Amino acid sequence: MSDRPGIVALGGGHGLHAMLSALVHLEADLTAVVTVADDGGSSGRLRREVPGTVPPGDLRMALAALAAPGRQGQLWATTFQHRFTGEGALTGHPVGNIVLVGLTQVLGSTVAALDAMGAVLGARGRVLPMSCDPLDIVAEVEGLEDDQAAVRRIRGQVAVAATPGRVRSVALEPRDAPGCPEAVAAIDAADLVILGPGSWFTSVLPHLMLPDIAAALTRCRAHRLVVLNLAPQPGETEGFSPEQHLDVLSAHAPEFRIDTVLADKAAVALPGRLSAAAGRIGARLDLAGIAYPGTPRHDPAALARALVPVLARAMQQKSGTDTKPTGSPGSNPEPDPPDQPDSTTASN
């Protein structure tokens, strides 16, 4: 058994890719647990053409982020990320998506296929699906009718992510889908679990909607970190303030305890308000510069530096020496000036 700390990062898409690109800078045993509800693009086409297929796109991106830094690993990462050109049936499909679906059929297991692809890439961690069954996101959305308070039910990750309405809640179907056993075991054994950044309703919250994964996140002894997003995203959470992200997460999973909230200091106009929101759910707030200046893109090296003190607290918590005062802000932000309007920061 490794003496290195175990870190599990949960999410999907570009948000998880950014987090994994930072985590590879740390000395830790890494596991990525990835959403499997994508129904757009190449993943959506493969789901329709190969029934029962777990959407491979977010899994492929996570593997690419973990690829070995040497020439061989990066060659395979670039190849797996490459999209076929031309006008035939393969046009637009990333090579890695096709390989992952084929390997799954050959090996009879999505997990075995991911492990095999990880070996080719020299991956610096393991990539696992949240479930070995493909899932669908279903959302309750208001603001789509003349009656702005009327609630409509919409289905599919693409539809939810692009909705012009206001998402009230999300759920997964089938609701009783099993969690990936290896993912559950990784969460149970972790020293630090990380949710975010990423699309809040379609990449982050789904992990808390799958019963087996939610139960593991609730019972595990790991330090729990939530990383907020950098820039607004049309649909989903447009107009949300940073603290509204925490409110939504708590409303969907009231039993999920959060220890630390990490946010980019340039993306938070009212740090005192966010600190108070974190404190209400028993978390401390860390503010740090974790983006490339002036852009809505995470700087992996800066994000890695911001994660170092969080990992140190996780290991103190494991050893029973954690002295974190509930709700104390790690960055000690100044109180908000009075009578200022709330800021808005939504998912990236």
LINFEN-V6258 format. One record per pair of residues at least 24 apart in sequence whose ideal C-beta (glycine too) atoms are under 6 Angstrom apart, sorted by the first residue. I is the first residue (numbers start at 1). J is the second residue. D is the distance in whole Angstrom. If there is no record, write none. Layout:
# LINFEN-V6258
i->[I | I]
j->[J | J]
d->[D | D]
This chain:
# LINFEN-V6258
i->[2 | 4 | 4 | 5 | 5 | 6 | 6 | 6 | 7 | 8 | 8 | 8 | 8 | 9 | 10 | 10 | 11 | 11 | 11 | 12 | 12 | 13 | 13 | 13 | 15 | 15 | 15 | 16 | 17 | 17 | 18 | 20 | 20 | 20 | 21 | 21 | 22 | 22 | 22 | 24 | 25 | 30 | 31 | 31 | 32 | 32 | 33 | 33 | 33 | 34 | 34 | 34 | 34 | 35 | 35 | 35 | 36 | 36 | 36 | 36 | 36 | 37 | 37 | 37 | 37 | 38 | 39 | 39 | 39 | 40 | 42 | 42 | 42 | 46 | 47 | 50 | 53 | 54 | 54 | 54 | 56 | 56 | 56 | 59 | 60 | 60 | 62 | 63 | 63 | 63 | 63 | 66 | 66 | 66 | 67 | 68 | 73 | 73 | 76 | 76 | 77 | 111 | 128 | 128 | 128 | 129 | 130 | 130 | 130 | 130 | 131 | 131 | 131 | 132 | 133 | 135 | 135 | 136 | 137 | 137 | 138 | 138 | 139 | 139 | 140 | 140 | 141 | 141 | 142 | 142 | 157 | 160 | 160 | 161 | 161 | 161 | 161 | 162 | 163 | 167 | 167 | 170 | 170 | 171 | 172 | 172 | 172 | 178 | 179 | 179 | 179 | 184 | 184 | 187 | 187 | 188 | 188 | 190 | 191 | 191 | 191 | 192 | 192 | 192 | 192 | 193 | 193 | 194 | 195 | 196 | 196 | 197 | 197 | 199 | 199 | 200 | 200 | 200 | 201 | 205 | 208 | 208 | 208 | 217 | 218 | 218 | 223 | 223 | 223 | 224 | 224 | 225 | 225 | 226 | 226 | 227 | 228 | 229 | 229 | 230 | 230 | 230 | 230 | 230 | 231 | 231 | 232 | 233 | 233 | 233 | 236 | 237 | 237 | 238 | 239 | 240 | 241 | 241 | 241 | 242 | 242 | 242 | 243 | 243 | 246 | 250 | 258 | 259 | 260 | 260 | 260 | 261 | 262 | 263 | 264 | 264 | 265 | 267 | 269 | 270 | 270 | 271 | 272 | 272 | 272 | 273 | 275 | 275 | 279 | 282 | 284 | 284 | 284 | 285 | 286 | 286 | 287 | 296]
j->[29 | 28 | 29 | 191 | 315 | 189 | 190 | 191 | 192 | 186 | 187 | 190 | 193 | 194 | 195 | 207 | 198 | 203 | 204 | 58 | 203 | 58 | 198 | 203 | 197 | 198 | 203 | 62 | 61 | 65 | 298 | 62 | 65 | 66 | 65 | 300 | 300 | 303 | 304 | 124 | 304 | 125 | 126 | 186 | 62 | 127 | 128 | 130 | 183 | 58 | 59 | 62 | 129 | 130 | 203 | 206 | 129 | 130 | 131 | 134 | 135 | 135 | 137 | 157 | 206 | 157 | 156 | 157 | 158 | 158 | 93 | 94 | 97 | 101 | 134 | 101 | 101 | 110 | 129 | 134 | 97 | 100 | 101 | 127 | 96 | 97 | 127 | 117 | 121 | 123 | 127 | 123 | 124 | 125 | 121 | 122 | 121 | 122 | 120 | 121 | 121 | 182 | 180 | 182 | 183 | 180 | 183 | 207 | 210 | 213 | 177 | 179 | 180 | 180 | 177 | 172 | 177 | 173 | 170 | 202 | 171 | 173 | 167 | 170 | 168 | 169 | 165 | 167 | 166 | 168 | 202 | 201 | 202 | 199 | 202 | 235 | 236 | 235 | 235 | 201 | 236 | 201 | 205 | 209 | 206 | 209 | 210 | 212 | 210 | 212 | 213 | 212 | 216 | 216 | 220 | 216 | 220 | 222 | 222 | 314 | 318 | 222 | 223 | 311 | 314 | 222 | 224 | 225 | 226 | 226 | 227 | 227 | 229 | 236 | 347 | 237 | 245 | 347 | 236 | 252 | 252 | 253 | 256 | 256 | 255 | 256 | 259 | 314 | 317 | 258 | 259 | 260 | 310 | 258 | 261 | 262 | 263 | 347 | 348 | 264 | 267 | 291 | 296 | 348 | 296 | 348 | 346 | 346 | 347 | 348 | 347 | 346 | 347 | 346 | 344 | 346 | 342 | 343 | 344 | 268 | 274 | 345 | 274 | 277 | 277 | 281 | 283 | 283 | 284 | 286 | 310 | 285 | 286 | 287 | 290 | 291 | 289 | 345 | 343 | 336 | 343 | 333 | 333 | 335 | 336 | 336 | 329 | 333 | 327 | 326 | 328 | 329 | 330 | 329 | 330 | 331 | 331 | 348]
d->[5 | 5 | 5 | 4 | 6 | 6 | 5 | 5 | 5 | 5 | 5 | 4 | 5 | 5 | 5 | 5 | 4 | 5 | 6 | 4 | 4 | 5 | 6 | 5 | 4 | 3 | 6 | 6 | 5 | 5 | 4 | 6 | 4 | 6 | 5 | 4 | 4 | 4 | 4 | 5 | 4 | 3 | 5 | 4 | 4 | 5 | 5 | 5 | 5 | 5 | 5 | 5 | 6 | 6 | 5 | 5 | 5 | 6 | 6 | 6 | 6 | 4 | 5 | 5 | 6 | 5 | 5 | 5 | 6 | 4 | 5 | 6 | 5 | 6 | 6 | 6 | 6 | 5 | 6 | 5 | 4 | 4 | 6 | 6 | 4 | 6 | 5 | 6 | 6 | 6 | 5 | 4 | 5 | 5 | 4 | 3 | 5 | 4 | 5 | 5 | 6 | 6 | 5 | 5 | 4 | 5 | 6 | 6 | 6 | 5 | 5 | 6 | 6 | 5 | 5 | 5 | 6 | 5 | 6 | 6 | 5 | 6 | 5 | 5 | 5 | 5 | 4 | 5 | 5 | 6 | 5 | 6 | 5 | 6 | 5 | 6 | 6 | 5 | 5 | 5 | 6 | 5 | 6 | 6 | 6 | 5 | 6 | 6 | 5 | 3 | 5 | 6 | 5 | 4 | 5 | 6 | 5 | 4 | 6 | 5 | 5 | 6 | 5 | 6 | 4 | 5 | 5 | 5 | 5 | 5 | 4 | 5 | 5 | 6 | 5 | 5 | 6 | 5 | 5 | 5 | 6 | 4 | 6 | 6 | 5 | 6 | 5 | 3 | 5 | 5 | 5 | 5 | 5 | 5 | 5 | 5 | 4 | 4 | 4 | 6 | 5 | 5 | 5 | 5 | 3 | 5 | 4 | 5 | 5 | 6 | 6 | 4 | 5 | 5 | 6 | 5 | 5 | 6 | 6 | 6 | 5 | 5 | 5 | 4 | 5 | 6 | 4 | 6 | 6 | 6 | 5 | 5 | 5 | 6 | 5 | 5 | 6 | 5 | 3 | 5 | 5 | 3 | 5 | 4 | 4 | 5 | 4 | 5 | 3 | 5 | 5 | 6 | 5 | 4 | 4 | 6 | 4 | 6]
